[in-house]
Amino acid sequence: MNAVQPTATRAGEPPMTLKVVVAGGFGAGKTTLVGAVSEIRPLRTEAEPSGPGARAGGTTVAMDYGRITLKDGLALCLFGTPGQDRFWFLWDDLAHGALGAVVLADTRRLPDCFPAVDYFEDREIPFVVAVNCFGGVRSHQGDDIAEALDLDPGTPVVLCDARDREAVRDVLVSLVEYAGRQHAARLLAAVG
């Protein structure tokens, strides 16, 4: 796939680039999600997993990085977080300045995404929960997942397949729209 550079806006201004964090439990599909949608070759920092609960395959030890242009003049830089607890010290740096986050949930291990939900709620960073429907299998509805995660009312829950470029793009569009509404509401509350 060729790298696509975000184009300048109509007024000749440089493109707007927004930061998005992709988080979730260990093995939820964060690296897959970033790789599925990135228009550049994704940066991956993987090593063999170790410690209790280690699974076969690589695990992210610093971050994943990818980029997607949603439309002319708007690009998203995606920063995937490591899933193992011992690497959580990196989260503050990855989340600093982010527009928002995607919390990727695997319904087979739903409690694994509680720490990510708590992290973004505590810091008032807008987020959407993307339920990774492996192989198109939906075992739960969005409302059920929102209730199980005790999400704040209005927090979007979207179903997706982290391997499917269009599904991931739709998740990111949902995040940008939701984060825009949240940021606008905060600005209005601050001045009103």
Backbone as a printed PyTorch tensor [residue, N CA C, xyz], in Angstrom:
tensor([[[  0.8480,  -1.1750,   0.0000],
         [  0.0000,   0.0000,   0.0000],
         [  0.8940,   1.2390,   0.0000]],

        [[  0.6160,   2.1850,  -0.8400],
         [  1.3910,   3.4200,  -0.9000],
         [  1.0190,   4.3390,   0.2320]],

        [[  2.0300,   5.0480,   0.7360],
         [  1.7650,   6.0400,   1.7800],
         [  1.0230,   7.2080,   1.1680]],

        [[ -0.0130,   7.6410,   1.8330],
         [ -0.8010,   8.7700,   1.3700],
         [ -0.5250,   9.9340,   2.2980]],

        [[ -0.0980,  11.0290,   1.7330],
         [  0.1570,  12.2200,   2.5320],
         [ -1.1180,  13.0400,   2.6130]],

        [[ -1.4890,  13.4840,   3.8180],
         [ -2.6510,  14.3520,   3.9100],
         [ -2.4360,  15.5990,   3.0640]],

        [[ -3.4560,  15.9840,   2.3180],
         [ -3.3280,  17.1500,   1.4660],
         [ -3.6910,  18.4040,   2.2320]],

        [[ -3.2510,  19.5320,   1.7190],
         [ -3.5580,  20.8080,   2.3610],
         [ -5.0440,  21.1180,   2.2200]],

        [[ -5.5360,  21.9330,   3.1190],
         [ -6.9290,  22.3540,   3.0510],
         [ -7.0870,  23.3260,   1.9000]],

        [[ -8.3290,  23.6750,   1.6070],
         [ -8.6020,  24.5810,   0.4830],
         [ -7.9110,  25.9240,   0.6350]],

        [[ -7.7740,  26.3890,   1.8570],
         [ -7.1490,  27.6880,   2.0730],
         [ -5.6250,  27.5960,   2.0060]],

        [[ -5.0900,  26.4080,   1.6670],
         [ -3.6580,  26.2440,   1.5730],
         [ -2.9880,  26.0100,   2.9190]],

        [[ -3.8080,  25.8360,   3.9640],
         [ -3.2540,  25.5750,   5.2870],
         [ -2.7630,  24.1360,   5.3480]],

        [[ -1.8190,  23.8560,   6.2410],
         [ -1.3880,  22.4670,   6.3910],
         [ -2.5390,  21.6160,   6.9280]],

        [[ -2.4970,  20.3140,   6.6740],
         [ -3.5890,  19.4500,   7.1400],
         [ -3.6390,  19.3940,   8.6600]],

        [[ -4.8410,  19.1830,   9.1930],
         [ -5.0120,  19.0040,  10.6260],
         [ -4.7290,  17.5350,  10.9350]],

        [[ -3.8630,  17.3080,  11.8940],
         [ -3.5380,  15.9550,  12.3070],
         [ -3.9450,  15.7930,  13.7670]],

        [[ -4.7700,  14.8050,  14.0350],
         [ -5.2750,  14.5570,  15.3780],
         [ -4.7380,  13.2340,  15.8990]],

        [[ -4.5060,  13.1900,  17.1830],
         [ -3.9600,  12.0020,  17.8370],
         [ -5.0970,  11.1750,  18.4290]],

        [[ -5.0520,   9.8710,  18.1770],
         [ -6.0300,   8.9300,  18.7100],
         [ -5.2770,   7.7820,  19.3710]],

        [[ -5.7150,   7.4090,  20.5600],
         [ -5.1360,   6.2840,  21.2860],
         [ -6.0300,   5.0640,  21.0820]],

        [[ -5.4010,   3.9290,  20.8390],
         [ -6.1230,   2.6600,  20.7130],
         [ -5.6950,   1.7990,  21.8980]],

        [[ -6.6510,   1.4870,  22.7640],
         [ -6.3450,   0.7680,  23.9990],
         [ -7.2760,  -0.4270,  24.1500]],

        [[ -7.0230,  -1.2090,  25.1720],
         [ -7.8520,  -2.3740,  25.4570],
         [ -7.0210,  -3.4240,  26.1440]],

        [[ -7.6230,  -4.5350,  26.4230],
         [ -6.9390,  -5.6090,  27.1210],
         [ -5.8980,  -6.2980,  26.2640]],

        [[ -5.0730,  -7.0870,  26.9300],
         [ -4.0310,  -7.8710,  26.2740],
         [ -4.6730,  -8.8240,  25.2660]],

        [[ -4.2280,  -8.7570,  24.0110],
         [ -4.7210,  -9.6580,  22.9860],
         [ -6.0760,  -9.3190,  22.4010]],

        [[ -6.5630,  -8.0940,  22.6210],
         [ -7.8920,  -7.7160,  22.1130],
         [ -7.8980,  -7.4220,  20.6170]],

        [[ -6.7220,  -7.1430,  20.0380],
         [ -6.6470,  -6.8580,  18.6050],
         [ -6.1940,  -5.4520,  18.2720]],

        [[ -5.5520,  -4.7550,  19.2020],
         [ -5.1360,  -3.3650,  18.9840],
         [ -4.1390,  -3.2490,  17.8260]],

        [[ -3.1350,  -4.0990,  17.8070],
         [ -2.1390,  -4.0720,  16.7250],
         [ -2.8050,  -4.3640,  15.3940]],

        [[ -3.7190,  -5.3130,  15.3890],
         [ -4.4600,  -5.6630,  14.1720],
         [ -5.2800,  -4.4800,  13.6900]],

        [[ -5.9680,  -3.7960,  14.5920],
         [ -6.7990,  -2.6450,  14.2360],
         [ -5.9530,  -1.5490,  13.5980]],

        [[ -4.8340,  -1.1980,  14.2250],
         [ -3.9750,  -0.1440,  13.6780],
         [ -3.4650,  -0.5500,  12.2980]],

        [[ -3.0220,  -1.7950,  12.1660],
         [ -2.4940,  -2.2620,  10.8840],
         [ -3.5380,  -2.3360,   9.7890]],

        [[ -4.7770,  -2.6560,  10.1450],
         [ -5.8350,  -2.8000,   9.1450],
         [ -6.1800,  -1.4900,   8.4640]],

        [[ -6.0460,  -0.3880,   9.1730],
         [ -6.5220,   0.8910,   8.6350],
         [ -5.3880,   1.8290,   8.2290]],

        [[ -4.1760,   1.5640,   8.6760],
         [ -3.0750,   2.4930,   8.4210],
         [ -2.7150,   2.5400,   6.9430]],

        [[ -2.5530,   3.7620,   6.4340],
         [ -2.1440,   3.9430,   5.0400],
         [ -0.6320,   3.9920,   4.9000]],

        [[  0.0690,   3.9380,   6.0090],
         [  1.5260,   3.8100,   6.0020],
         [  1.8590,   2.4580,   6.6190]],

        [[  3.0650,   2.0100,   6.4150],
         [  3.4750,   0.7690,   7.0820],
         [  3.5060,   1.0430,   8.5830]],

        [[  2.6940,   0.3010,   9.3570],
         [  2.6180,   0.6000,  10.7860],
         [  3.9290,   0.2990,  11.5070]],

        [[  4.2230,   1.1160,  12.4880],
         [  5.3400,   0.8670,  13.3860],
         [  4.8270,  -0.0650,  14.4700]],

        [[  5.5470,  -1.1320,  14.7140],
         [  5.1440,  -2.0870,  15.7480],
         [  6.3360,  -2.3540,  16.6490]],

        [[  6.0930,  -2.3880,  17.9320],
         [  7.1510,  -2.7070,  18.8940],
         [  6.7020,  -3.9470,  19.6510]],

        [[  7.0050,  -5.1040,  19.0850],
         [  6.5390,  -6.3530,  19.6670],
         [  7.6960,  -7.1840,  20.1990]],

        [[  7.3810,  -7.9750,  21.2120],
         [  8.3080,  -8.9390,  21.7900],
         [  7.5080, -10.1610,  22.2000]],

        [[  8.1900, -11.2440,  22.4890],
         [  7.4980, -12.4350,  22.9760],
         [  6.9160, -12.1350,  24.3570]],

        [[  5.6500, -12.4710,  24.5750],
         [  5.0260, -12.1950,  25.8790],
         [  5.6330, -13.0500,  26.9780]],

        [[  5.6030, -12.4980,  28.1800],
         [  6.0990, -13.2310,  29.3350],
         [  5.2190, -12.9140,  30.5260]],

        [[  5.4040, -13.6690,  31.5820],
         [  4.6350, -13.4210,  32.7950],
         [  3.3510, -14.2130,  32.8170]],

        [[  2.6080, -14.0640,  33.9200],
         [  1.3500, -14.8090,  34.0640],
         [  0.3630, -14.4650,  32.9540]],

        [[ -0.2640, -15.4730,  32.4180],
         [ -1.2870, -15.2540,  31.3970],
         [ -0.7320, -15.0010,  30.0100]],

        [[  0.5960, -15.1750,  29.8040],
         [  1.1910, -14.9190,  28.4940],
         [  0.5960, -15.8790,  27.4660]],

        [[  0.3090, -15.3530,  26.2960],
         [ -0.2420, -16.1520,  25.2060],
         [  0.7870, -16.2350,  24.0900]],

        [[  0.5930, -17.1750,  23.1990],
         [  1.5100, -17.3260,  22.0690],
         [  1.4140, -16.1200,  21.1520]],

        [[  2.5210, -15.7850,  20.4940],
         [  2.5480, -14.6480,  19.5750],
         [  3.1920, -13.4460,  20.2250]],

        [[  3.3390, -12.3820,  19.4530],
         [  3.9840, -11.1790,  19.9600],
         [  3.0550, -10.3190,  20.7900]],

        [[  3.6530,  -9.4600,  21.6150],
         [  2.8880,  -8.4950,  22.4010],
         [  3.5520,  -7.1320,  22.2600]],

        [[  2.7490,  -6.0900,  22.2300],
         [  3.2680,  -4.7310,  22.1010],
         [  3.9350,  -4.3230,  23.4050]],

        [[  5.1640,  -3.8040,  23.3040],
         [  5.8970,  -3.4170,  24.5070],
         [  6.0710,  -1.9000,  24.6210]],

        [[  5.7760,  -1.1580,  23.6140],
         [  5.8500,   0.3070,  23.6980],
         [  4.5900,   0.8980,  23.0800]],

        [[  4.4390,   0.7240,  21.7740],
         [  3.2580,   1.2500,  21.1000],
         [  3.2160,   0.7140,  19.6890]],

        [[  2.0610,   0.8420,  19.0890],
         [  1.8930,   0.6730,  17.6500],
         [  1.6140,   2.0740,  17.1210]],

        [[  1.9930,   2.3130,  15.8720],
         [  1.7190,   3.6240,  15.2900],
         [  1.2850,   3.4290,  13.8440]],

        [[  0.2170,   4.1280,  13.4780],
         [ -0.2560,   4.1460,  12.1090],
         [ -0.9300,   5.4730,  11.8250]],

        [[ -1.2810,   5.6930,  10.5780],
         [ -1.9450,   6.9480,  10.2020],
         [ -2.9830,   6.6700,   9.1200]],

        [[ -4.0870,   7.4080,   9.2100],
         [ -5.1300,   7.3350,   8.1950],
         [ -5.6140,   8.7460,   7.9090]],

        [[ -5.8470,   9.0240,   6.6370],
         [ -6.4560,  10.2800,   6.2330],
         [ -7.9470,  10.0280,   6.0710]],

        [[ -8.7560,  10.7120,   6.8840],
         [-10.2040,  10.5230,   6.7940],
         [-10.7970,  11.3040,   5.6350]],

        [[-10.2760,  12.5090,   5.4160],
         [-10.6950,  13.3150,   4.2790],
         [ -9.5970,  14.3420,   4.0480]],

        [[ -9.6470,  15.0250,   2.9270],
         [ -8.6190,  16.0230,   2.6480],
         [ -8.5110,  16.9900,   3.8100]],

        [[ -7.3090,  17.1370,   4.2950],
         [ -7.0750,  18.0960,   5.3600],
         [ -7.2730,  17.5520,   6.7600]],

        [[ -7.6300,  16.2590,   6.9140],
         [ -7.8220,  15.6790,   8.2460],
         [ -7.2140,  14.2840,   8.2930]],

        [[ -6.1740,  14.1520,   9.1090],
         [ -5.5150,  12.8590,   9.2880],
         [ -5.5320,  12.4930,  10.7660]],

        [[ -5.5720,  11.1960,  11.0230],
         [ -5.4980,  10.6940,  12.3860],
         [ -4.2130,   9.8960,  12.5510]],

        [[ -3.4800,  10.2080,  13.5980],
         [ -2.3180,   9.4160,  13.9800],
         [ -2.7680,   8.4840,  15.0840]],

        [[ -2.5940,   7.1880,  14.8680],
         [ -3.0890,   6.1680,  15.7860],
         [ -1.9380,   5.6370,  16.6300]],

        [[ -2.1170,   5.6760,  17.9410],
         [ -1.1190,   5.1770,  18.8710],
         [ -1.7360,   4.0360,  19.6670]],

        [[ -1.3100,   2.8060,  19.3750],
         [ -1.8050,   1.6430,  20.0930],
         [ -1.0160,   1.4310,  21.3710]],

        [[ -1.7270,   1.2270,  22.4660],
         [ -1.0860,   1.0470,  23.7680],
         [ -0.6790,  -0.4110,  23.9650]],

        [[  0.3190,  -0.6310,  24.8200],
         [  0.6300,  -2.0100,  25.1920],
         [ -0.4660,  -2.5570,  26.1080]],

        [[ -0.7320,  -3.8490,  26.0190],
         [ -1.8110,  -4.4350,  26.7970],
         [ -1.4030,  -4.9980,  28.1480]],

        [[ -0.1270,  -5.3200,  28.3200],
         [  0.2990,  -5.8860,  29.5950],
         [  0.4450,  -4.7880,  30.6430]],

        [[  0.0090,  -5.1030,  31.8550],
         [  0.0310,  -4.1310,  32.9560],
         [  1.4050,  -3.5090,  33.1890]],

        [[  2.4500,  -4.2730,  33.0270],
         [  3.7890,  -3.7590,  33.3460],
         [  4.2460,  -2.6530,  32.4040]],

        [[  3.5500,  -2.4340,  31.2980],
         [  3.9120,  -1.3720,  30.3570],
         [  2.9760,  -0.1610,  30.4570]],

        [[  2.1080,  -0.1460,  31.4630],
         [  1.1380,   0.9370,  31.5750],
         [  1.7520,   2.2830,  31.8870]],

        [[  2.9860,   2.3100,  32.3240],
         [  3.6240,   3.5980,  32.5750],
         [  3.7230,   4.4280,  31.3010]],

        [[  3.5880,   3.8160,  30.1460],
         [  3.6490,   4.5230,  28.8600],
         [  2.3440,   5.2290,  28.5040]],

        [[  1.2480,   4.8310,  29.1420],
         [ -0.0610,   5.3390,  28.7360],
         [ -0.1760,   6.8540,  28.8450]],

        [[  0.3410,   7.4540,  29.9010],
         [  0.2220,   8.9080,  30.0570],
         [  0.8710,   9.6410,  28.8890]],

        [[  2.0370,   9.1860,  28.4650],
         [  2.7000,   9.8230,  27.3240],
         [  1.9190,   9.6060,  26.0370]],

        [[  1.4040,   8.4160,  25.8430],
         [  0.6430,   8.1360,  24.6240],
         [ -0.6630,   8.9240,  24.5820]],

        [[ -1.3020,   9.1170,  25.7240],
         [ -2.6020,   9.7970,  25.7640],
         [ -2.4890,  11.3200,  25.7840]],

        [[ -1.3010,  11.8460,  26.1010],
         [ -1.1360,  13.3020,  26.1970],
         [ -1.4790,  13.9690,  24.8580]],

        [[ -2.4310,  14.8840,  24.8840],
         [ -2.8130,  15.6330,  23.6910],
         [ -3.7310,  14.8990,  22.7290]],

        [[ -4.2590,  13.7550,  23.1380],
         [ -5.1160,  12.9760,  22.2470],
         [ -6.5070,  13.5870,  22.1230]],

        [[ -7.0530,  13.5440,  20.9340],
         [ -8.4520,  13.9280,  20.7000],
         [ -9.3640,  12.9830,  21.4630]],

        [[ -9.0230,  11.7130,  21.4490],
         [ -9.8410,  10.7080,  22.0900],
         [ -9.2130,   9.3420,  21.9440]],

        [[ -9.9940,   8.3200,  22.2900],
         [ -9.4690,   6.9560,  22.2850],
         [-10.5170,   5.9620,  21.8050]],

        [[-10.0150,   4.8560,  21.3210],
         [-10.8180,   3.6870,  21.0070],
         [-10.4350,   2.6290,  22.0320]],

        [[-11.4080,   2.1410,  22.7850],
         [-11.1750,   1.0170,  23.6980],
         [-11.6830,  -0.2210,  22.9720]],

        [[-10.7580,  -1.0820,  22.5850],
         [-11.1200,  -2.2950,  21.8570],
         [-11.4710,  -3.3820,  22.8600]],

        [[-12.6630,  -3.9420,  22.7150],
         [-13.1610,  -4.9390,  23.6520],
         [-13.3120,  -6.2880,  22.9720]],

        [[-12.8670,  -7.3140,  23.6560],
         [-13.0720,  -8.6940,  23.2510],
         [-14.0970,  -9.2630,  24.2270]],

        [[-15.2870,  -9.5960,  23.7420],
         [-16.3590, -10.0180,  24.6540],
         [-16.0480, -11.3340,  25.3540]],

        [[-15.0530, -12.0730,  24.8660],
         [-14.6540, -13.3040,  25.5640],
         [-13.8930, -12.9720,  26.8460]],

        [[-13.3560, -11.7390,  26.9040],
         [-12.5930, -11.2860,  28.0690],
         [-12.9490,  -9.8220,  28.3570]],

        [[-14.2300,  -9.5420,  28.4720],
         [-14.7020,  -8.1750,  28.6480],
         [-14.0830,  -7.4610,  29.8490]],

        [[-13.8870,  -8.1100,  30.9850],
         [-13.2800,  -7.4090,  32.1270],
         [-11.8820,  -6.8580,  31.8420]],

        [[-11.1970,  -7.3870,  30.8100],
         [ -9.8560,  -6.8910,  30.4710],
         [ -9.8600,  -5.4390,  30.0090]],

        [[-11.0130,  -4.9180,  29.5840],
         [-11.0130,  -3.5250,  29.1160],
         [-11.4670,  -2.5440,  30.1950]],

        [[-11.8270,  -3.0290,  31.3970],
         [-12.1850,  -2.1190,  32.4940],
         [-11.0760,  -1.1120,  32.7990]],

        [[ -9.8090,  -1.5260,  32.8920],
         [ -8.7670,  -0.5340,  33.1930],
         [ -8.6820,   0.5860,  32.1490]],

        [[ -8.8570,   0.2500,  30.8710],
         [ -8.8080,   1.2780,  29.8310],
         [-10.0040,   2.2210,  29.9510]],

        [[-11.1840,   1.6770,  30.1750],
         [-12.3840,   2.5080,  30.3520],
         [-12.1770,   3.4500,  31.5320]],

        [[-11.7140,   2.9070,  32.6590],
         [-11.4690,   3.7320,  33.8470],
         [-10.4320,   4.8140,  33.5760]],

        [[ -9.3740,   4.4520,  32.8630],
         [ -8.2970,   5.3980,  32.5660],
         [ -8.8440,   6.6130,  31.8230]],

        [[ -9.5930,   6.3920,  30.7480],
         [-10.0910,   7.5080,  29.9360],
         [-11.2090,   8.2730,  30.6430]],

        [[-12.0650,   7.5730,  31.3860],
         [-13.0980,   8.2810,  32.1520],
         [-12.4640,   9.1770,  33.2110]],

        [[-11.4740,   8.6660,  33.9470],
         [-10.8170,   9.4500,  35.0010],
         [-10.1540,  10.7110,  34.4580]],

        [[ -9.6640,  10.6530,  33.2350],
         [ -8.9580,  11.7890,  32.6350],
         [ -9.8510,  12.6210,  31.7190]],

        [[-11.1290,  12.2400,  31.6530],
         [-12.1250,  12.9270,  30.8230],
         [-11.6820,  13.0120,  29.3610]],

        [[-11.1030,  11.9220,  28.8830],
         [-10.7290,  11.8060,  27.4740],
         [-11.8660,  11.0760,  26.7720]],

        [[-12.4830,  11.6970,  25.7650],
         [-13.5880,  11.0290,  25.0650],
         [-13.1200,   9.7060,  24.4500]],

        [[-13.9750,   8.6950,  24.5170],
         [-13.6310,   7.4080,  23.9280],
         [-14.8820,   6.7010,  23.4410]],

        [[-14.6670,   5.7910,  22.5170],
         [-15.7040,   4.8710,  22.0790],
         [-15.2290,   3.4660,  22.4120]],

        [[-16.1640,   2.5790,  22.6550],
         [-15.8290,   1.1770,  22.8380],
         [-16.1180,   0.4820,  21.5150]],

        [[-15.0880,  -0.1530,  20.9540],
         [-15.2290,  -0.9120,  19.7170],
         [-15.1830,  -2.3890,  20.0770]],

        [[-16.2760,  -3.0720,  19.8530],
         [-16.3660,  -4.4890,  20.1760],
         [-15.8460,  -5.2720,  18.9780]],

        [[-14.7380,  -5.9660,  19.2010],
         [-14.1100,  -6.7280,  18.1310],
         [-14.8860,  -8.0240,  17.9280]],

        [[-15.6610,  -8.0740,  16.8580],
         [-16.4640,  -9.2490,  16.5270],
         [-15.6260, -10.1710,  15.6470]],

        [[-14.8750, -11.0380,  16.2620],
         [-13.9990, -11.9560,  15.5420],
         [-14.8150, -12.8150,  14.5920]],

        [[-14.4250, -12.8160,  13.3360],
         [-15.1100, -13.6470,  12.3540],
         [-16.5620, -13.2900,  12.1650]],

        [[-16.9460, -12.0570,  12.4880],
         [-18.3170, -11.6230,  12.3060],
         [-19.2780, -12.1320,  13.3670]],

        [[-18.7690, -12.8230,  14.3760],
         [-19.6320, -13.3800,  15.4170],
         [-19.9700, -12.3040,  16.4360]],

        [[-21.2440, -12.0570,  16.6130],
         [-21.7220, -11.1100,  17.6220],
         [-22.3690, -11.9030,  18.7360]],

        [[-21.7320, -11.8890,  19.8890],
         [-22.3190, -12.6400,  20.9980],
         [-23.0990, -11.7230,  21.9390]],

        [[-22.9520, -10.4120,  21.7740],
         [-23.6340,  -9.4530,  22.6420],
         [-24.0350,  -8.2170,  21.8400]],

        [[-25.0450,  -7.5240,  22.2990],
         [-25.4780,  -6.2740,  21.6930],
         [-24.7590,  -5.1040,  22.3610]],

        [[-24.6910,  -3.9730,  21.6720],
         [-24.0210,  -2.7860,  22.1930],
         [-24.5660,  -2.3180,  23.5320]],

        [[-25.8930,  -2.3250,  23.6920],
         [-26.4920,  -1.8920,  24.9660],
         [-26.0780,  -2.7970,  26.1220]],

        [[-25.9850,  -4.1020,  25.8480],
         [-25.5630,  -5.0460,  26.8850],
         [-24.1210,  -4.7780,  27.3150]],

        [[-23.2840,  -4.4760,  26.3540],
         [-21.8760,  -4.2090,  26.6550],
         [-21.7380,  -2.8990,  27.4170]],

        [[-22.4780,  -1.8780,  27.0130],
         [-22.4490,  -0.5920,  27.7300],
         [-22.8600,  -0.7880,  29.1860]],

        [[-23.8700,  -1.6020,  29.4130],
         [-24.3210,  -1.8690,  30.7780],
         [-23.2750,  -2.6650,  31.5550]],

        [[-22.6970,  -3.6730,  30.9160],
         [-21.6960,  -4.5060,  31.5920],
         [-20.4540,  -3.7050,  31.9670]],

        [[-20.0960,  -2.7230,  31.1390],
         [-18.9260,  -1.8830,  31.4070],
         [-19.2700,  -0.6600,  32.2450]],

        [[-20.5550,  -0.4750,  32.5500],
         [-21.0290,   0.6620,  33.3370],
         [-20.5520,   1.9870,  32.7260]],

        [[-20.7560,   2.1010,  31.4040],
         [-20.3220,   3.2990,  30.6850],
         [-21.2180,   4.4810,  31.0080]],

        [[-20.6450,   5.6710,  30.9460],
         [-21.4370,   6.8820,  31.0840],
         [-22.4660,   6.9230,  29.9560]],

        [[-23.6650,   7.4370,  30.2240],
         [-24.6850,   7.5170,  29.1760],
         [-24.1480,   8.2720,  27.9530]],

        [[-24.4430,   7.7490,  26.7930],
         [-24.0280,   8.3940,  25.5560],
         [-22.6920,   7.9330,  25.0230]],

        [[-21.9090,   7.1980,  25.8210],
         [-20.6310,   6.6960,  25.3150],
         [-20.9120,   5.6830,  24.2150]],

        [[-20.4150,   5.9290,  23.0130],
         [-20.7230,   5.0260,  21.9000],
         [-20.1020,   3.6410,  22.0660]],

        [[-20.8670,   2.6430,  21.7020],
         [-20.3880,   1.2630,  21.5910],
         [-20.6700,   0.8430,  20.1600]],

        [[-19.6180,   0.4960,  19.4340],
         [-19.7570,   0.1130,  18.0310],
         [-19.1930,  -1.2890,  17.8300]],

        [[-19.8270,  -2.0400,  16.9680],
         [-19.3650,  -3.3830,  16.6430],
         [-18.4830,  -3.3060,  15.4080]],

        [[-17.3800,  -4.0520,  15.4280],
         [-16.4760,  -4.0150,  14.2810],
         [-15.6850,  -5.3110,  14.2000]],

        [[-14.9800,  -5.4740,  13.1130],
         [-13.9810,  -6.5250,  12.9640],
         [-12.6650,  -5.7800,  12.7940]],

        [[-11.7540,  -5.9260,  13.7480],
         [-10.5020,  -5.1570,  13.7510],
         [ -9.6320,  -5.4620,  12.5380]],

        [[ -9.9720,  -6.4700,  11.7770],
         [ -9.2030,  -6.8130,  10.5720],
         [ -9.7380,  -6.1040,   9.3310]],

        [[-10.9080,  -5.5020,   9.4300],
         [-11.5910,  -4.9280,   8.2720],
         [-11.3840,  -3.4160,   8.2180]],

        [[-10.7260,  -2.9510,   7.1700],
         [-10.3780,  -1.5320,   7.0240],
         [-11.5910,  -0.6140,   7.1300]],

        [[-12.6640,  -0.9340,   6.4330],
         [-13.8540,  -0.0770,   6.4440],
         [-14.5140,  -0.0560,   7.8170]],

        [[-14.5630,  -1.2100,   8.4830],
         [-15.1590,  -1.2600,   9.8230],
         [-14.3570,  -0.4150,  10.8000]],

        [[-13.0250,  -0.4870,  10.7080],
         [-12.1710,   0.3090,  11.5950],
         [-12.3130,   1.7890,  11.2670]],

        [[-12.3840,   2.1280,   9.9910],
         [-12.5760,   3.5320,   9.5920],
         [-13.8750,   4.0620,  10.1870]],

        [[-14.9370,   3.2600,  10.1560],
         [-16.2170,   3.6750,  10.7370],
         [-16.0920,   3.9170,  12.2460]],

        [[-15.3180,   3.0830,  12.9280],
         [-15.0760,   3.2840,  14.3640],
         [-14.3950,   4.6300,  14.5870]],

        [[-13.3900,   4.9370,  13.7730],
         [-12.6490,   6.1920,  13.9310],
         [-13.5220,   7.4020,  13.6240]],

        [[-14.3720,   7.3070,  12.6290],
         [-15.3060,   8.3950,  12.3250],
         [-16.2450,   8.6020,  13.5190]],

        [[-16.7430,   7.5060,  14.1030],
         [-17.6010,   7.6250,  15.2900],
         [-16.8760,   8.3330,  16.4210]],

        [[-15.5970,   7.9970,  16.6160],
         [-14.8210,   8.6450,  17.6660],
         [-14.6580,  10.1280,  17.3980]],

        [[-14.2820,  10.5010,  16.1780],
         [-14.0800,  11.9240,  15.8550],
         [-15.3680,  12.7100,  16.0720]],

        [[-16.4930,  12.1550,  15.6430],
         [-17.7790,  12.8440,  15.8340],
         [-18.1220,  12.9730,  17.3190]],

        [[-17.9590,  11.8990,  18.0720],
         [-18.2760,  11.9160,  19.5020],
         [-17.3340,  12.8640,  20.2580]],

        [[-16.0440,  12.7680,  19.9840],
         [-15.0800,  13.6390,  20.6590],
         [-15.3520,  15.1030,  20.3220]],

        [[-15.7270,  15.3890,  19.0770],
         [-16.0620,  16.7530,  18.6930],
         [-17.2320,  17.2930,  19.4950]],

        [[-18.2680,  16.4680,  19.6700],
         [-19.4220,  16.8820,  20.4750],
         [-19.0240,  17.1060,  21.9330]],

        [[-18.1800,  16.2200,  22.4770],
         [-17.7500,  16.3450,  23.8670],
         [-16.9190,  17.6050,  24.0830]],

        [[-15.9750,  17.8570,  23.1830],
         [-15.1300,  19.0520,  23.3070],
         [-15.9570,  20.3300,  23.1410]],

        [[-16.9030,  20.3320,  22.2030],
         [-17.7590,  21.5050,  22.0120],
         [-18.6100,  21.7660,  23.2520]],

        [[-19.1510,  20.7020,  23.8520],
         [-19.9690,  20.8670,  25.0580],
         [-19.1390,  21.4400,  26.2050]],

        [[-17.8960,  21.0010,  26.3370],
         [-17.0240,  21.5180,  27.3950],
         [-16.7030,  23.0020,  27.1740]],

        [[-16.4620,  23.3750,  25.9240],
         [-16.1860,  24.7780,  25.6160],
         [-17.3890,  25.6440,  25.9240]],

        [[-18.5710,  25.1820,  25.5400],
         [-19.7890,  25.9510,  25.8200],
         [-20.0340,  26.0770,  27.3200]],

        [[-19.7780,  24.9990,  28.0540],
         [-19.9620,  25.0320,  29.4980],
         [-18.9630,  25.9990,  30.1600]],

        [[-17.7780,  26.0860,  29.5950],
         [-16.7360,  26.9590,  30.1650],
         [-17.0530,  28.4280,  29.9570]],

        [[-17.7230,  28.7770,  28.8590],
         [-18.0230,  30.1700,  28.5750],
         [-19.4480,  30.5570,  29.0020]],

        [[-20.2600,  29.5660,  29.2880],
         [-21.6660,  29.8650,  29.5710],
         [-21.9790,  29.7190,  30.9890]]])
